[in-house]
Amino acid sequence: MQKAVDSVLRDLIFATRSIVRNSFAGSVLIPQILRTMIYRWSGLPIRSFNIREGQIFDNSNVHIGDRTFVSRHCYFEGEGAIDIGKNCQIAAETMFLTTNHERDADGTIESDPTYLNIRVGDGTWIGARSIILPGAVIGNDCIIAAGTVVRGQCLAGKTYGGVPARLLAPSSGRET
């Protein structure tokens, strides 16, 4: 009986946070400065006042640094930490996923999730509809092209694109 009560209480807390963060604070009617204050009040350590409407926070372990811009309709998922540095640019509909399901020795997929942290360095730009997978580490000043799927590590100061993300060759400086 106690497990059922605990489960209901957990669900009610999650629902309340979700309504406050995603429906109320995420509304187009809420000014950005007030949006950040509501996120902070709800327990999210968000430093930037430049968070656009329509975010989905299904994760309470999201840190967003000073002067980082987060465009519309980004998705923050799981229970792993999502640490986004300062002075970043996050384009619309970017997904940050921290939930992982391991494969057992016999090849079956574990039903109980594990959570892997995500780290995005200072000054990084992430293009629209990119997906940042569990355990990804993106170094400072990286550029992630639109639609890129990032897993593993992206080295500081480099440009990545594709599915999965791969280092893009530097430009020769000549246009053809």
C-alpha positions as CSV (number, residue, x, y, z in Angstrom):
1,M,0.0,0.0,0.0
2,Q,2.8,2.4,0.9
3,K,4.4,1.8,-2.5
4,A,1.2,2.8,-4.2
5,V,0.9,6.0,-2.1
6,D,4.5,6.9,-2.8
7,S,4.0,6.3,-6.5
8,V,0.9,8.6,-6.6
9,L,2.7,11.3,-4.7
10,R,5.7,11.1,-7.1
11,D,3.3,11.4,-10.0
12,L,1.5,14.4,-8.5
13,I,4.8,16.2,-7.9
14,F,5.9,15.5,-11.5
15,A,2.6,16.6,-12.9
16,T,2.7,19.9,-10.9
17,R,6.3,20.6,-12.0
18,S,5.4,19.8,-15.6
19,I,2.4,22.1,-15.6
20,V,4.4,25.0,-14.0
21,R,7.5,24.5,-16.2
22,N,6.0,23.4,-19.5
23,S,2.5,24.8,-19.7
24,F,2.7,28.0,-17.7
25,A,6.4,29.1,-17.9
26,G,6.6,27.8,-21.5
27,S,3.7,29.9,-22.7
28,V,4.2,32.5,-25.4
29,L,2.4,34.9,-23.0
30,I,5.2,34.8,-20.4
31,P,8.0,37.3,-20.9
32,Q,11.5,35.7,-21.0
33,I,12.7,37.3,-17.8
34,L,9.7,36.0,-15.9
35,R,10.1,32.6,-17.6
36,T,13.6,32.2,-16.2
37,M,12.4,33.3,-12.7
38,I,9.6,30.6,-12.8
39,Y,12.1,28.0,-13.9
40,R,14.4,29.0,-11.0
41,W,11.5,28.9,-8.6
42,S,10.6,25.4,-9.8
43,G,14.1,24.2,-9.0
44,L,16.0,24.5,-12.3
45,P,19.4,26.3,-12.0
46,I,19.0,28.3,-15.2
47,R,21.2,31.4,-15.3
48,S,20.2,32.8,-18.8
49,F,17.3,35.1,-19.3
50,N,17.2,34.2,-23.0
51,I,15.0,31.1,-23.0
52,R,12.2,31.2,-25.6
53,E,8.8,29.6,-25.2
54,G,7.7,26.0,-25.7
55,Q,10.5,24.2,-23.8
56,I,9.7,20.7,-22.5
57,F,11.5,20.0,-19.2
58,D,11.0,16.3,-18.3
59,N,14.3,16.6,-16.3
60,S,15.0,18.4,-13.1
61,N,18.8,18.3,-13.5
62,V,19.2,20.9,-16.2
63,H,21.7,23.7,-15.8
64,I,21.9,26.5,-18.4
65,G,24.7,29.1,-18.2
66,D,24.7,32.8,-18.4
67,R,23.9,34.5,-21.8
68,T,23.0,31.2,-23.4
69,F,20.1,31.4,-26.0
70,V,17.7,28.5,-26.2
71,S,15.3,28.7,-29.1
72,R,11.7,27.4,-29.2
73,H,10.5,23.8,-28.5
74,C,13.7,22.2,-27.1
75,Y,13.3,19.0,-25.1
76,F,15.2,18.1,-22.0
77,E,14.6,14.4,-21.0
78,G,15.6,11.9,-18.3
79,E,17.2,12.1,-14.9
80,G,20.9,12.5,-15.9
81,A,22.5,16.0,-15.6
82,I,22.3,18.3,-18.6
83,D,24.9,21.0,-18.2
84,I,24.9,23.7,-20.9
85,G,27.7,26.3,-20.6
86,K,27.6,30.0,-21.0
87,N,27.3,32.0,-24.2
88,C,25.8,29.0,-26.2
89,Q,23.3,29.1,-29.0
90,I,20.8,26.3,-29.0
91,A,18.5,26.2,-32.1
92,A,14.9,25.2,-32.2
93,E,13.7,21.7,-31.5
94,T,17.0,20.4,-30.1
95,M,16.6,17.3,-28.0
96,F,18.8,16.4,-25.0
97,L,18.2,12.8,-24.0
98,T,19.8,11.2,-20.9
99,T,17.9,7.9,-20.6
100,N,19.8,4.9,-21.7
101,H,18.9,1.2,-21.8
102,E,21.9,-1.2,-21.6
103,R,22.1,-4.5,-23.5
104,D,22.5,-7.6,-21.3
105,A,25.1,-10.3,-22.0
106,D,22.5,-12.4,-23.7
107,G,21.6,-9.6,-26.1
108,T,18.3,-8.5,-24.5
109,I,17.7,-4.9,-23.7
110,E,17.5,-4.0,-20.0
111,S,14.0,-2.6,-19.2
112,D,15.3,-0.5,-16.2
113,P,16.9,2.7,-17.5
114,T,20.2,4.2,-16.6
115,Y,21.0,7.9,-17.0
116,L,24.1,9.4,-18.5
117,N,25.0,13.0,-18.1
118,I,25.3,15.5,-21.0
119,R,27.9,18.3,-21.0
120,V,27.9,21.2,-23.5
121,G,30.9,23.5,-23.3
122,D,30.9,27.3,-23.3
123,G,30.4,29.1,-26.6
124,T,28.9,26.1,-28.4
125,W,26.4,26.4,-31.2
126,I,23.9,23.6,-31.8
127,G,21.8,23.6,-35.0
128,A,18.1,23.0,-35.3
129,R,16.6,19.6,-34.6
130,S,19.9,18.1,-33.4
131,I,19.7,15.2,-31.0
132,I,22.2,15.0,-28.1
133,L,22.3,11.5,-26.8
134,P,23.1,10.1,-23.3
135,G,26.7,10.6,-22.2
136,A,27.6,13.2,-25.0
137,V,30.3,15.7,-24.2
138,I,30.6,18.7,-26.5
139,G,33.7,20.8,-26.0
140,N,33.9,24.6,-25.8
141,D,33.3,26.6,-29.0
142,C,32.0,23.6,-31.0
143,I,29.5,24.0,-33.9
144,I,27.0,21.2,-34.3
145,A,25.3,21.3,-37.7
146,A,21.5,21.2,-37.9
147,G,20.0,17.7,-37.7
148,T,23.2,16.1,-36.2
149,V,23.0,13.2,-33.8
150,V,25.7,13.5,-31.2
151,R,27.0,10.7,-29.1
152,G,30.4,10.4,-27.4
153,Q,32.7,13.3,-27.5
154,C,33.0,16.4,-29.8
155,L,36.4,18.1,-29.4
156,A,36.6,21.8,-28.5
157,G,36.6,24.3,-31.4
158,K,35.6,21.8,-34.1
159,T,32.6,21.5,-36.4
160,Y,30.5,18.3,-36.5
161,G,27.6,17.2,-38.6
162,G,25.7,14.1,-39.7
163,V,24.1,11.0,-38.3
164,P,26.0,10.0,-36.3
165,A,28.1,13.2,-35.8
166,R,31.4,13.2,-37.4
167,L,34.1,15.9,-37.7
168,L,33.6,18.0,-40.8
169,A,36.6,18.9,-42.8
170,P,37.8,22.5,-42.4
171,S,37.0,24.9,-45.2
172,S,39.8,25.7,-47.6
173,G,38.8,29.3,-47.6
174,R,37.9,29.3,-51.3
175,E,34.4,29.2,-52.5
176,T,33.6,27.2,-55.7
